[in-house]
Amino acid sequence: MTYLVIYGDYGKQFLEAYKAILGASRNGANVGQLIAEFNQLIGLARKGRVEDVVAKLSGIVDEASVLGEAAKSAQLTFMVVAVVSALVLAGVFIVFYVKYRYVIWRFWSKLRSRHKVYPAVSVRKSMIIDPEVSAVILALIVVIGVFAIAQVYVSGRVVEPFSEIGLLGPKMKIGDYPTEVVVGEKIKLYIYLGNHMGYPVWYVVFLKIGDRTTFINETVPANIEPVWSYEVLLDHNSNVTVPITLSLNKTGTNVRLIFELWTVSENGELAYHNRWVHLWVNVTKPPI
C-alpha cells in the first residue's frame, strides 16, 4: 500500500523531506524544528494550500543535510577527544604507578609505624602478577570502558522501542467515554500518540466504524475503509494529544469506533503498526 498517492504530485517531496529528517536524526542532530515545519506543511497540504509546499519541503531537505553533517562531525570529534583523554589518563596512571608505588607503601608504613612490617619472599610465577603488567592491563580496561561509554552516549540506542496510542474522553481523561449518542450528535474525543522508537516516526491514525463482527488484532487491521485520518511526524520521546470531533449518521447497537495506528516508511509504504484502540457506543434516533 503506497502512501504517496494521498498527496499526489507532492508526495515525493514529502518523502524526501522525511528521509532527510531521519538521516539527520541518525547522525545525532536536533531535528525538532524541522519536524515542526514538516507537520505544518502536512496541515497545509491536507487543506489544499500547497502553493509554497514544494519550496518549503526543499528547504527542509537542505537544512537537514547541514544539521546532519554538523552532528556527524561533532560525534567524530567527541569520540576522538574521549579516546585521547582515556589514553592520556591511562598513561598518567601507568607513570605514576611505576614511579611512585614504593613511595605510597613507605607512606603507608609510616602511618602504621606501631605495627611490624615483614617483607614477604615470593617467587614471580607469571607476568600476569607483575605490577607493571597489571598497570598496563588496568589502563587498557580504562580505555575500553571509556570508549564503550562514549559509544552508548553517542548512539542513544533504545533497548525496547515502542509506540503508544490511547483514547481519552471529552475531558481528556480515561474512563469518561460516551456510551449513548444520538444520530448527528457531536462526539468529542482525544487521541494520544507517543513515540519511543528511538527515531522520528511518521504516524497515521485511521478511524473505522465497525460492529461486533469486525475483526482486528495485532497483525490484521479492520477490513473497513477509514472515515477519518490524522497524521503527524513525532520525534523520539515526544507525544501529542489530538482532539477529535465526530458524529454518526445512522442508528446502531454496539457500534465500534476503531482507531488504528499506522506508520509511513522511508520508501513511502504505509504499514499497520500493530496497535489500535476502540470505543463501543449505541446510536439512537433523535428525540421527536
N, C-alpha and C positions, 0 to 999 in steps of 0.2 A: 504494500500500500504506500504509494508515494505521496508525500505531503506537499510538494511544491506546487501542485495544481491549485491549491487554495488561493495563492496569491498570483497566479498566472505568470505574467512576464517578470514580476518582481520576486518570484520565489527563489530564483538563482542568486540574486543579490542578498536576500536574507540569509540564505545558506552559507554564502561566502563570508558574511559578517559573523555568523555563528561559529564557523570554523576558525576564523581569526581570533575571536574571543577565547575559544577553547585553547588554541595554541599559546596565546599569551598567558593564560591561567596556568597551563602546564609548566611554563618557564618561571612561574613564581610571581608574575605581575599582578598588581591590584587592578582588577577589571570591573570594579563596582560601578564606576561612572559609565563605562561602555555598556554594561548590562542595562543600566537605567535608560540610556539613549536607545538601545535596541528595543526595549519594551515600549517606549514612547512611539517608536516607528511602527511597531505591531499595531498599536491602538489606532494610529493614523491610517494604516493600510486597511484595517477592518472597517473603518468609517468611509473608505473610498478617497481619503485625502492623500493622494500619492504623488503630488507634484514634485516635492523635494526628497522623496524617499530614497531614490536611487543614489543621488549625490551624497546624502547623509550616510547611507549604508557604506558607500565607498570610503567616506571619511572614517567610519568605524574600523574598516579593514586597515587603513593606513596607520591609524593611531594604535591599533592593537599590535601591528608589526613593530612599531617603535618601542612600545612598552615591553613587548616580549623580548626583544633583543637586549634592552637595557636590563631587564630582570635576569636574563641568562648570563650576561656579563657580571652582574652583581653576585650571582650564585657562584660563578667560577672564582671571582675574587675572594669571596668568603671561604671557599674550600682551600684555596692556596694559603690564605692567611692562617686558617685553622691548622693546616698541616705543618707550615713553617713554625708556627708558635709551639706546636706539640714537639717538634724536633728540637727547637731551642730549649724548651723546658726539660726535655729528656737529657739533652747534652749537659745542661747546667747541673742536673741531678747527678749524672754519672761523675762529672768532675768533682763535685762537692763530696760525693760518697767515697770516691777513690782517694782523694787528697786529705779529707778530714775525718774519716771514720774513726781513726785511733784517737783523735782529739776528743771526739764525742765520748769514747769509752773512758778516757782519762778523767773527763769532767764527771762522768757518772761514778767513777771510782772515788773521787773526792767527796761527792755527795754521800757516798756510802762508806766513808772513811772508818767508821766504827766497826765495820764488818770486814772480815778477812776475805781476800780475793785470791784464789789459787788458779794459776794458769793451767789450762787443760791441754793435754798432749793428745793430738789426734793425727791420724794419717789421712791425707787427702785421697779420697777414693774415686772422685769423679769431678769433671769440670762443672757439672751442674751445681755443685755446692760451693764453687769458687765465688768469692764475694764479687769480683769484677764481672763474672759471667752472670751472676744473679742480678747485678745492677743493670746490665745490658738488657736482660730479659724483661725486667720490670719497666725499663724505658720503652721497649717495644710495645709492651702492653698498654702503656700510657698513650703512645702514638696511635695504636689501633683503636683504643677506646675513644679518643678524641675524634678520629676520623669517622667512626661509627655514629657517634652522637651528631656530628655535623651532617652526615647523610640523612639521618632521621629528621633533623631540624629543617633541612632544605627541602626534602621530598614532601613532607607533610602527608604521608600516606595515611589512609583511613583503613583501619583493620576490618570493620564491619560496616560497609556502606549501606545506606537505606534511604528511602524516600517516605514522606508522610502525606496522607490525605485524611482530613477529618471533616465532619459535618456538624455545624453549630446551628442552634435555633435562632429565632428572631432577636433575642437578647444577647447573642454571641456567647451562649453557654451550651454545654452539653446537657441534654435532658429536657429542654423546654420546647420540644418539637410539636408542630401542629399535627393532629391526627384526624380531625374532621374539617374539611374545607368545602366551600361552595363553588360551583362552576363559575368561572370568571373571577373569583376572588383572588386578590394578590397574596402570594405567599412569599415571605421574606426569610431567607436562609443565608448562611455563610459557609464558604468552603475554605478550609485551612490547608495550605500546602507547605511542606518543609523539605529542604534538600540537605542531605548528609551523605552525598555520594563521593565527595572529595574533589569535585569539579563542577563547573556550571552545567546545568541541565535545562533544556527547553521542554517544559511540561505543557501538556494539553489535557484539559478536563472536558469530557463529554457527558451531557445529561441525556439519559434514555428513559423513556416511560414504559415500564413493563407491568407484569402482574405475577401471580403465584406460579404460572407456568414458565416464566422467564428463567433460563438457565445462565448462570455465571459463576466462575470460580477464579482461582489464582492464575490459571493459564488460558482460560477461554473467556473472552468478553461476551456481553449480551449481544445476540444476533438481532439487533434493532438499530434502525437509523437514529442518530442523535438529533435532538430538537434544539440543543443549545451547546455552545462550546466556549471555552476560555483558555487562553494560553499565556504563558509567561516564562521568561528566562530567569532562573534563580541561581545565584551564586552558592557555593558550598557554605553550609552553616547559616543559611538565611531562610526566611519563611515569608509568607504573605497570607492575609485573610481577605477573601473576596466576597463582597455582598452579592446576593442573587435575589432577584425579584421575578417570580414566575406565576403563571396561572394555568389552570387545566380547563379544557373546553368541553369535557363531557363527563357524565357521572360514571361512577365505578366503585366497587368494593375491593379493598386490598390493592389499590394502585401502588405500584412500586417505582419510586423515583431513584434511579440508579446514576451515580456519579462515578465515572471510570477515569483512572489516571493513565495517560499515555505519554510517550516521550518521542522527540524528534532526534534522530541520529545525525551524525556528521554527513552522511550521504543522502539525507533528506527522507529517510524511511520513517514512517510513523508506526510505532510499536506499542502494544498494550504493555503497561508497566506492572501488571500482576496485582494491582491494588484497586479497590473500589469501596464506596460506602453507599448505603441506601436508606430510604425512609418510606414506611408504609403509611398511606393515607386513604381515607374514604372520601369520595367526592359525591356530594349530594346536589339536588336541584336547588336553585334559589327559592326563598320563601315567596309565596304568592301575595 
